[in-house]
Amino acid sequence: MGIDKSLKIYLAGHRGMVGSSILNNLESKGYSNFVFTPSDKYDLINQGIVEDFFNKEKPDYVIIAAAKVGGIVANNEFRADFLYQNLMIQNNLIHSSSANGVKKLIFLGSSCIYPRDCNQPIKEEYLLTGELEKTNEPYAIAKISGIKMCESYFKQHNNNFISVMPTNLYGPRDNFDLNNSHVIPALIRKFHSAKINKLPSVEIWGTGKPKREFLHVDDLADACVFLFENLDSNKLYPFGISQINIGCGNDLSIGDLSKLIKKIVGFKGTIKFDESKPDGTPRKLLDITRLKNLGWKSSIGLEDGLNQTYNWYLKENHLKN
């Protein structure tokens, strides 16, 4: 199906790191008819509020970037919140989209849906073939439920709802709180703080050997809009695939990532690895063959993306390089 750029798009989570980047990308491609549910006015956990919104606005397209998110500590400590809130948000949005005849829906998941000890690179078919990582299992289960909702609503109601699974993301508007951030913003903040305070070293958990894939949030946004315009449910589910991976196709070790961020920040001290701390999964790289075959690939190199992210961090926090 073609996308009519004049029709109404409801972007859930438009103020977040991912949602705001998707909004910028859509606007750059000529889309202009948007409706939103800012979190200070709309509680997406409340079914009645969501139903009233859909009944009033009748969006033609829906993109779900709204979710309760956090780092390992938050995921592990607030397990019930991550399960309940994410289930309620996506249940309400997906069901109301179906009930109101939405022409197309994109649901954003997370690569943590895949088994902890997957073969590498991780193919879409590996979903539900093994145990999940325990620390973020509730979040992963919620996202898996969202994937299966989209698939089931296609199979029962022929809804054009698809799910996309991004790899580890970074970029402007990320969360730099050390207690609740992912690895790249945490390392940027650590190295910057060490540089400003003239510390002799920065300590990093683990051996530095695990490998991770990182995708700039603007690349993710571009991939989401590409799939929004070019992929329909009938090209996915009948072939036994529940979701499509989004990544860059390359990974690097945490040790090499640390050296790169140290260089970008300009920290002159040493890096110390605390090998008494856990490494986590040895490797997590998504297989993006399907996405590449559709005609999309990432364009933002890691070093360029990290430079941009560090500059945003400095500007946003009124810091000097």
Steps between C-alpha positions, in 0.01 A plus 500: 500500500614854433523763772293816457707777660193716561334244727518518879791334685484432872854476637493366858806605701589799280703672773737211568839434346358265235164668447643848450750368245222319309296823501794697357549238227131496406491880482812502280318269256193721469267359765316770694168366637583374849318439827670431832425388856750686723551305821408794724150503346437139392555187709539227239469235773134606536287314246215752513729794428654319201161396362367856531806634318458258210126559477560875480808519279455193272868480392573331167848380598654417840866475604559372856822635649346545846628266771637487852874460451812492714840342556589170663458626858153644439388195299610265775366704793161607361406176328126525560489861373683414179273203430168658593549848353639382168231235460225753571639768268539270201177305566299822503667649193499186284142405585363852450686520167322186386161610631530835320613371161861628505652438156849415628679470834870474588587357843854554630648223711851428621772247422471373860205291375747242373637212711803587711727241338408536134707394203658805339396700308146482638238415239132590536419129514683465835211665688365268777768235446671536841510666841508879530757708687369498859574864587259643241268201453177688591571774245588241236184299568289815462663577165457140381131530588478815287662321207258211528206740531591663170539160336175368649299808401622449144407132503156553656401845371740554206640813668811640335701508825875426499771485768858623469789400730782754536843412633672708774429868435687820581488864401370843601228511769631179656488447877835587662400416860768259622247305707264441209690533172629267232867444425578784256349792698646353820849484347473852354404640838769299685781608268385863494479513879845342531641750252352803679609374841845397371463143625780254418269220380148390415371167629275288279311188603609165363784394274415724203479193276123475436398630157202723429335659199402868516265693273455877496142598584470702177588187301230311691249774421589485132460122498162523675370751245641287217314194632190711561504586130621169357400198710153358558380214721432268206873508419595393852270268694408252222872419478525405867664824613352696793726806488785659304843589641651848473875539550822607329647151454823570690606467863803574715628409845416709805876549537533648150188710555653636821821597319302675227293702748812581701655646183188698406462647849872575523568316825874449549498246784479122493215251478467235772274198460348357817500131407319409822185650346287300253544528123148403401430342163826441307357634172177652369489574127181506295471336160369780276490304172127554455524875553793529256313295242212748522746775410597678825837533671639725773693815406638642827843362595560429868778757550300776329192406700690499828651841426152638432364342819783638715454848355127481575577391857735796548251748356198360684681513834670832426840342528825589328701256289 
